[in-house]
Amino acid sequence: MRVLIVIPARYASVRYPGKALVPLRGAKGQAKSLIQRSWDAAQAVQGVDRVIVATDDDRIRAEAEGFGAEVVMTSSTCKNGTERCAEALDALGGGYDIVVNLQGDAPLTPPWFVEDLIAGMKAHPTAEVATPVLRCNGRALAGFLDDRRAGRVGATTAVFGAEGKALFFSKEVIPYTTGNDWGDHDPTPVFHHVGVYAYRPSALAAYARWAPGPLEQLEGLEQLRFLERDRPVQCIEVYARGQQFWELNNPEDVTRIESILNDLGVA
């Protein structure tokens, strides 16, 4: 099966404009842009035939081409990364069995998250869309709850059924856990949604034709468009293996990500 990774990136991020070009310093003090670190993360994934950056911004294109990335220009009307992936695949003329959306704000995504996601798609041949979920320990859950109490948009959480089909995704912390107390390393019933997706080309083509539904608009989560159209999303559990994972959502996340890069020894 031919696998394509698309890294969608835009300059006009609502919460953090220009974040794709924000420099992140690694363990040796070397600064690389967020889009370059996301590209590096994609290059570490095994079993992939091609990696591209999909953007509508010439500044991002220049930066990406400067470090050797292949870039596909997409329109400024794309509402989210899934629409951008659909447009990029169309521009390439298809030819891939699985398209992975490795969002350009997740440079700490371990390669095995994506490899396990691709394996999950192969193991569920009827799945049109799949996405990784990571069980929170007590420390991570406490951080999510602190973010919400402070009014910060932190991680997205997911709930799913016995066979892994998604029931809902939210920027709130679900399911409800207030009153429960877990130790820092205890497993909890809350799953962090890792913002990576794998699609069949048919699912991408259908998605691009649908208008956003009310839940997608309220939560600001693109994957809800599939659920609102009764298209199942397969959740694939992944494991951190001791590695910290975080996305760059807000300016204050820069320090946190740089600290993790330093701890990992990533230059």
N, C-alpha and C positions, 0 to 999 in steps of 0.2 A: 504494500500500500504506500502510495506517495504522500508524503507529509510536508506541508508548508507551514512555516511560522511567520505570522504577520505581527509586527510591532506597530500598532496604531499610535500616532503622536500628533497632538495639536498644540498650537501656541496659546490659543485663547481659552485655557482652562478656567472654569468659573471660579473655583476656589483658590487657584494658584496660577495666575497667568504667567506664561513663559517657563513653566517648571521643567519642560523637556530639556531646556538649555542650562538649568541650574547646575553649577559645579559641585561635585561631591568628592571630598578628599579621602583617599584610601590610607592604608596602613603606613605607606612610605611618604605620605604628604602629597602624592600626585593627585591633581584635580582632573576628573573626567566628568563630562556632562551626564546628566541623568539618562539621556537617550543612548549614550555610548555604553554606560554601565548596563542598561537593559539589553543592548546588542550583545555585550559580552556574556550576559546570562543566557541568551538564546544560543550563542555559539557553543556553550558547554553541554547542550542537550544532545544526546545520542539518538540516532535513528531518524534524522530529519534530512530532507532532500534540499530544502532551500529556506533562506531567511530573508525577509524584506522589511524595510521600514515604510509605512504608509502614512503620508502626511499631506496637508494642504498648504503648508507654510514653507516659503523659500529659505527662511533662516534655519529651520530644522533640516531641510534638504541639504543645505550647504554644510551644516555641522556633520550630518550623517555621512555624506559622501566624503567629507574630509578624513574620516577615520576608516573609510573603505566599505561602508554599507551599501547595499543595493536599495534604491529608493523608488517607490511608485507614488506618483502624485495623485491625490484624490480630491474630490470637491470639498468646498467649505460648507456644503449643506449637510454633510454627514453629522447626525445627531450624537453618535457615540462610536465606540471602537468596533462594535459588531457591524454597524452599517459601513464603516470604513473598510473592514475586512472583506465584506461582500463586494464593495466597489473595486478593491484591489484585486481580488480573485478574478473578477470579470475583466479587468484591464489586462491581466496576465493570460486570459484566454482559457482559464480552467486548467484541467490536467492534474488535479490533486484529489486524493480520496479523503483526506482529513486536513482541515485548516485549523491551526492553533492561533488563538488570539492571546499573545503574551503582552499584556498592556505595558505601555512605556513608562509607568510609574512604579514598577515593581522590580528593581534591580537586584533584590535579595532573594528572588525566587530560586530555590535550589533546583538543579537540573532534574533530579529524580521526581520532583512534583510533576513536571511536564512529561517525563518518560512514563510515569505511572498513569497519567491522564491518557496518553496515547494508547497505552496497553489496555486501559479500561474501555476505551472506544472499540478496540479490536475484540475485547471480551464480551461486549454488548453490541452485537452487530445491528440490532434494531434501534439503538440509541441515536438520535439525531444531534443531540447536544450533550456535552458532559463538562463538568467543572470540579476542581478539587475542593475538599473541605478538610480542615485540620482541627482535631479535638483540642479545646482549650484546657490548660491546667488552671489551677486556682489563681496563680499569679497573673496569667493572661486575662482571665475573666475579670479580676479586680481592676486591671488597667482599662478594660472596655467600659466597665461600669463607671470608673472615675471620669473617663472621657465624656460619657453621656451626662453625668451630673454637672460637668463643667461646661456643657453646651458645645463640646467639640465633636466634629464628625470623625469618628474613629473607624474601626473595622466594621465590615459587614458580617452578619451572622446568617446561618442557614439552618433550616429544619427540613427533615426528609423522612420518608416512610421506610418500612422494613426492607424493601428491595432497593433502597437508595434513590428513589424518585423524589425530587425536590417538592416540598409542600409550599415553602415560602423563603424569601430572602429579605433581610431588613437591615437598615442602619441602626435600628434599635437592637438591644441585646435580647435575643429570643433563643430558647423559651424563657419564661419568667423564672428567676432564681433567687429573688430577694428573700432573705431569711435563712438561706443555706450558707454554710461556711466550709470552704475547702482549703486545705493547705496549699502552699505555693506549687507543689509538684503533684497534687492530686488531680486525677482526671475529672472533668465536669461534663454535664450534658450539653454544653454549649459548643457549637462548631463555628470556627472562623472560616468564612468563605474566602478562598484564595482566588483573586481576580484573574484567573486564566480560564479560557474556554477552548473546547475542541468542537468543531462542527463538521457535519457532512455538508457538501456543497449545496444540496437541495434545501437544507435548513437555512443556510445563509441567503439563498435566493428568495425563499419565502419571507424571511425576516425583513428584507429590504422593501417588500411590498406592503407590509403592515404599518399602520399608523400607531404611534405610541398609545398605550392604554392608560387609564387613570392610575393604576398602581405603579406603573413605571414612572409616571410623571410625579407622583407623590414621593416615592422613595428615591428617585433619581438612579434607579438600578436597571440597566439595559436588559438583563436576563429575564426580568419579569414579563417582558413582551412575549416570550415563549409561553410562560405559564398562563398568561391571560388569553392566549390562543389555544389553550389545552394541548400544547406541545410539551411533552415531558422533558425535564432536564435531569440527567443522571449525575448524582453526586458520587465522586470517587474519593474515598478517604485516603489521605496521604499522611506521612509521618515526618516530623521535623528532624529526627535523628540528632537532637541536641542543638540544632542550628536555629538561631533567631530569625524570624521572618517579619518584615514590616514593609508597608507601602508608603510612598511619598504623597500624602494627601494635603498636608498643610505645611507652611514654612517652618514650623517648629519641628517637623519630622526630619529635617536635614541633619540636625545634630545627632538625633537618634540613629539614623542610618549610617552616618559617618562613624559613630561609635561602634556599630556592629561590624562595619567594614574593617575597622582597626582590630576588633577582637578576632575576626576571621583571618586576619593577615592578608586581606585582599589589597593589592597595590592600587 
